[in-house]
Amino acid sequence: MPTIGTTQIKLLEKLCNAMAVSGDEGEVRAMVLEEIKGHADEVKVDAGRARQRAGNPRRC
Amino acid sequence: MSDIQPFLKELLSAPGLSGFEAPAAKIIEEKWRPLVHELSRSRLGSLHGLRKGTAAGPRPSLLVAAHMDAIGLMVTGIAEGGFLRVTAIGGVDARVLPGQPVTVHGLEDLPGIVVQPSARLLPSEIGDKPAPLEHLLVDVGRLPRKVNELIRVGDPVSFAQPPLELTGETLAGHSVDNRASVAALTVCLEELQNRPHAWDVWAVATVQEETGLIGAYSSSYQLRPQIAIVVDTSWAKGPGANDWNTFPLGKGPTLMWGPNIHPALHKAFKELAERLEIPHAVEITPLHTGTDAVATQVTAEGIPTIALGIPIRYMHTPVEVVAVKDIQRAGRLIAEFIAALQPDFMEKATWEE
């Protein structure tokens, strides 16, 4: 079982303090991408509001 | 620019309730036939007009959609004396129904009138207030035997108020929501006749928007455009309607802005409108827009979507009022956007986040 320690609490704090009003989730999305990049072979963001695109230089 | 008013008046004179759009579709089809390269119907009855682009294939495509269905009524029962009880197809404002002429689409089309029974026949709690729809009746003026012969429960009832030209290039009529936007699409197609455009353009008149954005879901899935532009009506300022959600009649279309809208498209439209000095307003849509844009945005893997609004007064009544100028401006703005669209627009699109 993973345990909740200081690292996790710090992450939660960071996520909770991020701005991510519906339709404007960029800040929290960047944090999630940063956190998961070591754990996934490939990361994609869908076209939902079609805000994120692979190859967009403004992205992650 | 051609005069769109005669076409709009013809369209506003036709029935075409959600799920029963054929009469409106037929008129639009005739108008669009010479303006597009291909014309077809979706399985649900939406009209698909294709204007081929000039870019080398495979070309990107965009969809520009306006719903052609209208709100109206449906027969729920035949009361004693041959009077019809009705319910609403879509969001009908029942307060303005009494006295309205209608057409009952039975075995044959029958003219009728919506009536409100006298106060003594209504539950006492209604008092002097407008009677809710379930207490209103439709009188077709026929004997009960004939009514039972010609009309069945489930028959649609459409508004029959002919469009009225007001002075100052404004029109009043039923179904201005959203035939005004169909007229804007038509203006756009006319403008594109002499304008080369790189992208394929699918002009779509959707069915059943008023009952759940139905046609927009199926058409955007079938056509899979890279961009969707949706045109619908917005609230014009008027008596008792002056808050942030309302826009002046005759001062141009709105560009909706909120989670439903793609930021790069909004930015492109805003900059273009400013550059061309086309009057417009930004309409804040903090929730979903309540338009076909809700459907196009989430179809398939998600389609970048923008929605434009044409301000109208008295929405969802049989006397919706629109300024013809706003229709022409919306149509022209979309045509200018399409004509300026580079094949790699979406690849290059960036926006602040």
Interface residues (C-beta under 8 A of the other chain):
Chain A: S22 G23 D24 G26 E27 D46 A47 G48 R49 A50 R51 R53 G55 N56 P57 R58
Chain B: G258 P259 N260 I261 H262 P263 Q297 V298 E301 G302 I303 P304 T305 M346 E347 T350 W351 E353
